[in-house]
Amino acid sequence: MDDELKNLLKENIDLSKKNHEVMSKVLRYQKWAFVWAVIKWTFIIGSTIGAFYLLKPMLDSLMGSYSSLLGGTTGTSSIADLKSLLGQ
């Protein structure tokens, strides 16, 4: 091989190594971004479920007090109950 071809091959190999280093860093960044996204959404969903779990007794008592203020109506649970209230 002549010297020019050797130099081109060496330059190509050097560029390929640099490209591999950059792509490895990008892949590592994507993996960590995915891990942190999973942790973030797990925290958000867990906090939401935990808040509903902890606040449900308080909300139930509050709704009981509110319904007693309205005269003891508990609301309708189905369409048949609604039709019977309307007299149809």
Buried (B, 14 or more C-beta within 10 A) or exposed (E): EEEEEEEEEEEEEEEEEEEEEEEEEEEEEEEEEEEEEEEEEEEEEEEEEEEEEEEEEEEEEEEEEEEEEEEEEEEEEEEEEEEEEEEE
